Amino acid sequence: MIDLYFWTTPNAYKVSILLEELEQPYRVMPVHIGKGEQFDPAFLAISPNNKVPAIVDHDGPGGRPLAMFESGAIMMYLAEKLASPLLPADPVGRYATVQWLMFQMGGVGPMLGQAHHFRKYAPETIPYAVERYTSEAHRLYGVIDRRLGEAEYLAGDAYTLADIATYPWLRPYKWQGQDIDAWPNLKRWYAAVRARPAVQRGLAVLAAKVDRSGAPPQGERWNNLFGGARLGARQA
């Protein structure tokens, strides 16, 4: 059994979707990041960077429990453990998948996350930051669209970890200042991924427990997500 430490973030959705695609049983362990539960010592023992997702595989290597953090590493571990074609065995397919997974980890996630923050959550508008990250989001969308004009999926002809990792970050495209209709190849891929039953199940995890009002976080919730609580955890 796998325990999935989860809240409704793009990175956590990557793992819930993957587990659904793998048809792997798992237990959801909610970590309410608005309430600061990511700073609980028990969670930090599993995820020292105080981020979701994390997992504990109770049937890890040698039959011993294995705790892991960092969504990309978790995805590679699970796919390898189950010998899934979502991480191809042949070197060409494997490294095509890995390179686009790293593209998501190193570019799409961090840059679109900053676009989310400065466009939607920052307590005051900072024009330079808004322009900087909106423009970078536009550039990244262009990279993805060009790639999807060459191949059906990011790593080639087959759906892989790279697609699972990238899709949750593109769902809130309006928050990033993007118009999905401007990217026809990306839009075609987006619709195909969204239609997958495992994707829909992965996105449904904890959906009923989350505030969907769109109201910006305030007070303690802001502090837990973006403020001094995070800084204190890093300094402790």
Solvent accessible surface area in square Angstrom, and as a share of the most:
residue,aa,sasa,rsa
1,M,97,0.43
2,I,1,0.00
3,D,8,0.04
4,L,0,0.00
5,Y,35,0.13
6,F,0,0.00
7,W,24,0.09
8,T,24,0.14
9,T,28,0.16
10,P,29,0.18
11,N,48,0.25
12,A,0,0.00
13,Y,9,0.03
14,K,0,0.00
15,V,0,0.00
16,S,0,0.00
17,I,1,0.00
18,L,0,0.00
19,L,0,0.00
20,E,32,0.15
21,E,34,0.15
22,L,29,0.14
23,E,149,0.67
24,Q,37,0.17
25,P,83,0.52
26,Y,42,0.16
27,R,118,0.43
28,V,49,0.28
29,M,67,0.30
30,P,63,0.39
31,V,8,0.05
32,H,41,0.18
33,I,31,0.16
34,G,6,0.05
35,K,134,0.57
36,G,13,0.13
37,E,74,0.33
38,Q,7,0.03
39,F,39,0.16
40,D,68,0.35
41,P,107,0.67
42,A,73,0.56
43,F,10,0.04
44,L,54,0.27
45,A,86,0.67
46,I,28,0.14
47,S,0,0.00
48,P,85,0.54
49,N,68,0.35
50,N,15,0.08
51,K,87,0.37
52,V,13,0.07
53,P,5,0.03
54,A,0,0.00
55,I,0,0.00
56,V,18,0.10
57,D,1,0.01
58,H,77,0.34
59,D,83,0.43
60,G,7,0.07
61,P,84,0.53
62,G,72,0.69
63,G,50,0.48
64,R,164,0.60
65,P,94,0.59
66,L,56,0.28
67,A,50,0.39
68,M,38,0.17
69,F,75,0.31
70,E,80,0.36
71,S,4,0.03
72,G,2,0.02
73,A,44,0.34
74,I,0,0.00
75,M,0,0.00
76,M,45,0.20
77,Y,36,0.14
78,L,0,0.00
79,A,1,0.00
80,E,90,0.40
81,K,79,0.34
82,L,69,0.34
83,A,90,0.70
84,S,11,0.07
85,P,112,0.70
86,L,19,0.09
87,L,9,0.04
88,P,24,0.15
89,A,100,0.78
90,D,76,0.40
91,P,95,0.60
92,V,127,0.73
93,G,17,0.16
94,R,56,0.20
95,Y,136,0.52
96,A,19,0.14
97,T,0,0.00
98,V,23,0.13
99,Q,107,0.47
100,W,32,0.11
101,L,0,0.00
102,M,89,0.40
103,F,46,0.19
104,Q,2,0.01
105,M,53,0.24
106,G,59,0.57
107,G,14,0.13
108,V,0,0.00
109,G,5,0.05
110,P,58,0.37
111,M,43,0.19
112,L,1,0.00
113,G,22,0.21
114,Q,70,0.31
115,A,1,0.00
116,H,17,0.08
117,H,39,0.18
118,F,45,0.19
119,R,102,0.37
120,K,56,0.24
121,Y,48,0.18
122,A,22,0.17
123,P,110,0.69
124,E,121,0.54
125,T,105,0.61
126,I,72,0.37
127,P,100,0.63
128,Y,165,0.63
129,A,10,0.07
130,V,34,0.20
131,E,112,0.50
132,R,100,0.37
133,Y,44,0.17
134,T,27,0.15
135,S,51,0.33
136,E,26,0.12
137,A,0,0.00
138,H,101,0.45
139,R,126,0.46
140,L,2,0.01
141,Y,1,0.00
142,G,5,0.05
143,V,30,0.17
144,I,1,0.00
145,D,16,0.08
146,R,151,0.55
147,R,51,0.18
148,L,4,0.02
149,G,52,0.50
150,E,131,0.59
151,A,16,0.13
152,E,92,0.41
153,Y,28,0.11
154,L,0,0.00
155,A,15,0.12
156,G,15,0.15
157,D,127,0.66
158,A,57,0.44
159,Y,20,0.08
160,T,2,0.01
161,L,0,0.00
162,A,0,0.00
163,D,0,0.00
164,I,1,0.01
165,A,0,0.00
166,T,0,0.00
167,Y,3,0.01
168,P,1,0.01
169,W,22,0.08
170,L,1,0.01
171,R,94,0.34
172,P,30,0.19
173,Y,42,0.16
174,K,153,0.65
175,W,98,0.34
176,Q,0,0.00
177,G,33,0.32
178,Q,13,0.06
179,D,85,0.44
180,I,14,0.07
181,D,89,0.46
182,A,62,0.48
183,W,32,0.11
184,P,89,0.56
185,N,48,0.25
186,L,0,0.00
187,K,91,0.39
188,R,98,0.36
189,W,0,0.00
190,Y,18,0.07
191,A,43,0.33
192,A,43,0.33
193,V,0,0.00
194,R,120,0.44
195,A,65,0.50
196,R,76,0.28
197,P,91,0.57
198,A,7,0.06
199,V,1,0.00
200,Q,101,0.45
201,R,112,0.41
202,G,0,0.00
203,L,26,0.13
204,A,60,0.47
205,V,17,0.10
206,L,27,0.13
207,A,39,0.30
208,A,107,0.83
209,K,134,0.57
210,V,31,0.18
211,D,89,0.46
212,R,153,0.56
213,S,84,0.54
214,G,41,0.39
215,A,58,0.45
216,P,75,0.47
217,P,7,0.04
218,Q,141,0.63
219,G,59,0.56
220,E,130,0.58
221,R,92,0.34
222,W,60,0.21
223,N,60,0.31
224,N,10,0.05
225,L,30,0.15
226,F,61,0.26
227,G,20,0.19
228,G,43,0.42
229,A,27,0.21
230,R,65,0.24
231,L,85,0.42
232,G,36,0.34
233,A,30,0.23
234,R,152,0.56
235,Q,136,0.60
236,A,123,0.96
